[in-house]
């Protein structure tokens, strides 16, 4: 883990509406199972389902985008900032186009369906097969600005 404060850090947690829908699904399941099974079995099935829904939402929403110590981390991927080109904040339409009809199959994508905006980061490392990273984010201008500022900063040594 990094010792310094990250220049950018965002957790891509699932939105509140997903939690509400998960709760409503679990409650509906309880009602349906209660009509077919004894009460104890219905509660057991509901508890297991609720735990699975919770675990799935926590796992899916635990992904982070972090910029610290000259490294961009997006999910499990990481790349040094010195290998990054232009970072462009994209609105919902540009994100949909870049992830769809204009997509490059070699690109690294970290997309979440509940986040409509993103940042497209060019990769300048000739050894890296990915031409760009496309990262869903709640704060595309801030992430793009952070990466641009790090690229413009003078390097030591």
Buried (B, 14 or more C-beta within 10 A) or exposed (E): EEEEEBBBBBEBBBBEEBBEBBEEEBEEBBEEBBEEEEEEEBBEBBEEBBEEBBEEBEEBBEBBBBBBEBBBBBBEEEBEBEBBBEBBBBEEEBBBEBBEEEEEEEBBBBEBEBBBBBBBBBBEEEEEEBBBBBBBBBBBEBBBBBBBBBBEEEEEE
